[in-house]
Amino acid sequence: MNKKVVIALGGNALIKEGQEGSIEEQRANAREVLNDVVEVIKKGYKILITHGNGPQVGAIMIRSESALDKTYDIPLSTAVAQSQGEIGSIITETLSNELKNDRIKRDVEMILTHVICDKNDPSLKKPTKPIGPFHSTPKIFKKRGIDFIEDANRGYRRVVPSPIPLDIVEKKVIKTLVDKGTIVIAGGGGGIPVYFERGKMKTIEGVVDKDFTTYLLAKFIKADQIFFLTYVEKVALNFGKTNQKWLDKMTIKEAKQYLKEGHFLVGSMKPKIESAIKFLESGGERVIITSVDKILRAVKRKTGTWITK
């Protein structure tokens, strides 16, 4: 087991469009996704799994805000921690069972992850990270005075601050486990954003983009490749427009040019492309972007968008 692969599950991996997102629905979806991941594990790779938390952390905040007259308030940073526990538990349980069914002896560990950010990150004053469910109109957000955006032509979503991750608190533990062959789930929901002041850790109220955290983790463990699993099979230019064009591959140079031309949106593909560029420039071999149900075909080079140097 020499090759190291990071598999980044998008926020839609456990909650499909049109679903309420119940725990049973998430478990069922996890079984579908992780059944394919097991096939990748069989190839002998050392695996690190990251995941989004947009739908889940948004739901936690809705529940908290709706029950302020009955229980204590939950800060956004705590909601991120809760979502890591919720999703990490589902993935750990499901993956462990799938491995046992296939008689594969690999340990699975979920690491509650904190990411170090700048306490003065400009994003803290300008919310841009979409979380929670999609809505067909922005009325619900306007009524409650909540910041929102139209997310990649899919509807309107609440937005929260999203500081850039600079370092990972638990990176040494994560690397040690991955190197030993343990399948690690880390960086969930981008990690809990924190900063240090006079040697003490303090939380930041925001949701870190999991794609940026995925890049940092991949860099720290010296991964060979990253799979970004999302809601589309390939990356597209002019997404959602009449002149949309799917991409089978692109180089770092092409990716930078497409970014400059504004083809990739902040709440969707842009952080994945930016993270892919950083990963490849830091020594990674390749990045593959595809949908959650196409990972096996992507491994065989039959689909997905392949980004290389």
SEKEVEX-798618 format. One record per residue (C-alpha): x, y, z; residue in three letters. Coordinates in steps of 0.001 Angstrom, whole numbers, padded with zeros to 6 digits, always signed. Layout:
N
XYZALA...
This chain:
309
+000000+000000+000000MET+002090+002898-001243ASN-000274+005232-003068LYS-002233+007683-000929LYS-005625+008855-002133VAL-007856+011521-000647VAL-011561+011101-001379ILE-013604+014255-000789ALA-017325+013566-000502LEU-019479+016543-001463GLY-022329+017808+000680GLY-024792+016019-001598ASN-023179+012619-001061ALA-025373+011718+001924LEU-028417+013873+001181ILE-029774+013696-002351LYS-031848+016353-004062GLU-035451+016211-002882GLY-034678+014301+000323GLN-035354+015578+003841GLU-031988+014297+005010GLY-033117+011933+007747SER-030456+009787+009367ILE-031868+006696+007695GLU-031709+008413+004291GLU-028114+009421+004991GLN-027200+005880+005995ARG-028769+004456+002840ALA-026940+006977+000668ASN-023699+006283+002530ALA-024015+002581+001732ARG-024320+003383-001987GLU-021321+005712-002044VAL-019070+003707+000255LEU-019735+000470-001565ASN-017846+002023-004481ASP-015169+003419-002151VAL-014557-000123-000882VAL-013722-001151-004441GLU-011073+001586-004472VAL-009766+000392-001095ILE-009390-003108-002544LYS-006750-001725-004890LYS-004488-001272-001862GLY-004522+002508-001563TYR-004023+004302+001725LYS-007201+006331+002107ILE-008181+009623+003703LEU-011828+010661+003433ILE-013055+014230+003833THR-016649+015373+003513HIS-018868+018408+003218GLY-021532+019354+005748ASN-023540+022107+004052GLY-026982+020509+004370PRO-026359+019102+007852GLN-024828+022174+009488VAL-027600+024308+008025GLY-030214+021952+009483ALA-028524+022084+012899ILE-028645+025884+012866MET-032322+025874+011843ILE-033179+023548+014732ARG-031180+025657+017167SER-032714+028947+016078GLU-036224+027490+016088SER-035939+026301+019689ALA-034309+029265+021429LEU-037268+029530+023797ASP-036804+025907+024850LYS-033042+025224+024984THR-029594+026786+024749TYR-028237+028469+021607ASP-025656+026680+019455ILE-022819+028759+017949PRO-021934+028020+014315LEU-018577+026546+015319SER-020349+024076+017611THR-022785+023200+014816ALA-019769+022347+012647VAL-018458+020059+015404ALA-021865+018394+015723GLN-022058+017840+011971SER-018596+016242+012005GLN-019822+013820+014659GLY-023073+013072+012824GLU-021559+012485+009392ILE-018347+010920+010664GLY-020309+008397+012703SER-022453+007438+009705ILE-019415+007020+007455ILE-017424+005096+010075THR-020273+002711+010848GLU-021205+002135+007208THR-017666+001757+005903LEU-016660-000590+008728SER-019636-002819+007937ASN-018921-002802+004197GLU-015283-003750+004812LEU-016337-006566+007151LYS-018786-007877+004533ASN-015905-008067+002050ASP-013553-009542+004668ARG-011153-006607+004414ILE-009174-005982+007589LYS-008623-002221+007713ARG-009275+000016+010698ASP-011507+003062+010240VAL-011060+006133+012441GLU-012855+009482+012490MET-010776+012420+013768ILE-012602+015499+015035LEU-010630+018134+013156THR-009799+021764+013956HIS-008356+024065+011297VAL-006309+027146+012068ILE-007511+030355+010401CYS-006705+034038+010603ASP-008957+035644+013208LYS-009018+038727+010963ASN-009865+036827+007768ASP-011802+039257+005502PRO-014493+036633+004868SER-015672+036974+008466LEU-017176+040315+007486LYS-018539+039079+004154LYS-020496+035787+004305PRO-020099+033712+001125THR-020362+030027+002131LYS-023764+028470+001284PRO-025224+026064+003862ILE-028560+024434+004541GLY-031420+023576+002169PRO-032168+025191-001175PHE-035196+027469-001532HIS-036924+028476-004757SER-037224+032115-003640THR-035175+034274-001233PRO-038252+035386+000747LYS-037544+033199+003786ILE-034069+034723+004174PHE-035190+038311+003605LYS-037906+037875+006230LYS-035373+036672+008831ARG-032642+039136+007845GLY-030218+036351+006898ILE-027550+036687+004196ASP-028203+034548+001112PHE-027065+033881-002455ILE-028324+032074-005524GLU-026191+028926-005528ASP-025066+027730-008981ALA-028527+028115-010542ASN-029932+025536-008112ARG-031867+027863-005795GLY-031254+030232-002890TYR-029272+029303+000215ARG-028178+030898+003446ARG-024544+032061+003473VAL-022133+032283+006409VAL-018513+033432+006874PRO-015915+031051+005432SER-012329+031757+006547PRO-009436+030220+004630ILE-007763+027300+006463PRO-004035+027794+007034LEU-003089+024717+009050ASP-004554+021580+010642ILE-004290+021099+014403VAL-004491+017280+014236GLU-002344+016839+011094LYS+000396+014726+012752LYS-002108+012245+014182VAL-003930+012032+010864ILE-000728+011405+008885LYS+000479+008772+011360THR-002785+006840+011056LEU-002904+007069+007248VAL+000716+005936+006968ASP-000146+002869+009067LYS-002954+001955+006675GLY-005878+003143+008778THR-008719+004600+006723ILE-009124+008059+008224VAL-012141+010360+008084ILE-010974+013898+008820ALA-011544+017528+007941GLY-015297+017013+008045GLY-017214+020081+006910GLY-013884+021837+006426GLY-013037+021441+010096GLY-013836+023597+013115ILE-012238+027022+012479PRO-009968+028191+015296VAL-007108+030552+016038TYR-004513+030678+018798PHE-004056+033630+021128GLU-001332+033504+023764ARG-001111+029772+023257GLY-004814+029131+023794LYS-007194+027805+021126MET-010282+029886+020404LYS-013088+029174+017945THR-014163+031291+014995ILE-017808+031489+013957GLU-017795+030276+010364GLY-017821+027239+008076VAL-014576+026462+006262VAL-014824+025220+002680ASP-013999+021521+002807LYS-012205+021664-000561ASP-009504+023958+000832PHE-009117+021766+003906THR-008970+018706+001653THR-006030+020274-000203TYR-004182+020983+003058LEU-004709+017448+004338LEU-003656+015953+000995ALA-000511+018080+001074LYS+000336+017175+004693PHE-000050+013408+004231ILE+001779+013626+000867LYS-001122+012171-001095ALA-000719+011238-004744ASP-004195+012195-005865GLN-007511+013689-004818ILE-010991+012655-005885PHE-013499+015472-005502PHE-016906+013748-005611LEU-019707+016204-006317THR-023103+016482-008029TYR-021894+016531-011666VAL-019955+013935-013634GLU-017511+016457-015097LYS-016468+020079-014818VAL-018110+022376-017358ALA-017369+025703-018953LEU-020367+028067-019113ASN-022227+025766-016703PHE-026004+025878-017097GLY-025866+027982-020246LYS-026728+027108-023838THR-023026+026981-024735ASN-022101+024671-021834GLN-019067+022467-022553LYS-018008+019452-020483TRP-014276+019005-019873LEU-012521+015623-019880ASP-009200+017088-018792LYS-007312+020299-018127MET-003852+021408-017133THR-002931+023824-014341ILE-002436+026534-016962LYS-005872+025937-018464GLU-007511+025791-015035ALA-006026+029178-014116LYS-007255+030672-017383GLN-010790+029311-016876TYR-010803+030735-013345LEU-009740+034106-014697LYS-012568+033988-017231GLU-015081+033398-014431GLY-016323+029944-015421HIS-016429+028534-011883PHE-018755+029786-009130LEU-017778+030458-005508VAL-020353+028141-003946GLY-019755+025326-006381SER-016746+024464-008552MET-014380+027385-007884LYS-012911+026118-004560PRO-012356+022669-006081LYS-010406+024103-009019ILE-008394+026432-006779GLU-007608+023548-004409SER-006643+021301-007321ALA-004165+023888-008583ILE-002574+024298-005144LYS-002345+020530-004643PHE-000677+019933-008008LEU+001725+022840-007516GLU+002685+021398-004107SER+003675+018030-005613GLY+000433+016084-006124GLY+000087+013936-009242GLU-003527+014458-010296ARG-006994+015592-009256VAL-010181+013969-010539ILE-013548+015689-010249ILE-016637+013574-010839THR-020037+012675-009365SER-020419+010523-006264VAL-021748+007571-008265ASP-018970+007587-010876LYS-015834+007055-008784ILE-015231+003526-010115LEU-015490+004657-013728ARG-013223+007587-012901ALA-010605+005280-011365VAL-010590+003415-014689LYS-010160+006735-016569ARG-013576+006370-018200LYS-015132+009581-016897THR-014589+012640-014732GLY-012456+015700-015331THR-008761+014945-014888TRP-006558+017836-013830ILE-002792+017438-014186THR+000307+019569-014394LYS
